[in-house]
Amino acid sequence: MSPRAAIGALRAAVPTQIMTELQRVLVVSYAFPPVGGAGVQRSVKLLKYLGDFGWVGDVLTVDNPSVPLRDDSLLCDVPPTAHVYRARTLEPSYATKEATWGEVTSPQATASPWRSLRGRALSVARRAAVPDPQVLWLPGAVLALRRVLRGPLRPAAVLLSAPPFSQFLLGPVVRQHPGVGLVYDYRDEWSTAR
């Protein structure tokens, strides 16, 4: 979905009778500064240019992202009018995930009698994280989203931007609040191969 299409979807999601001059939209995106990488650009630029189309943008994102890249310079593109809400994730840090994976796949671990036990435990953990490991962000994100939807800066619409696709599980929370539009924004993944 292009940024113009996302704006059009936001307009379509909000009933005409409640449209005012400026509408508030909450963009929900795990990938948001200081997280770095390609997926971050879409959310940041969408938030940056919403004002040109009659929207005031806020964002709900992760407080302690489990990602390999950080890029604090992207924060300069966040408009000063945007409220940034952050929710903690239960995911282990990226360094911990990387170290655990390295430990299980190392040559020393292959020779260890515990290798199969650790490998099975890691395999079970990876399969339990459905649809993706960021599903562990949902408990904190649900609480934060409910606070925003009940607060004084209640948005007219919520845009759920994925991947990670587990964020789409927040849709039913939005639907519990009549009058709040909901837009699902699918970003292409370059590769899902690991």
Secondary structure, 3 states (H helix, E strand, C coil): CCHHHHHHHHHHHCCHHHCCCCEEEEEECCCCCCECCHHHHHHHHHHHHHHHHCEEEEEEEECCCCCCCECHHHHHHCCCCCCEEEECCCCCCHHHHHHHHHHHHCHHHHHCCCHHHHHHHHHHHHHHCCCCHHHHHHHHHHHHHHHHHHCCCCCCEEEEEECCHHHHHHHHHHHCCCCCEEEEEECCCCCCCC
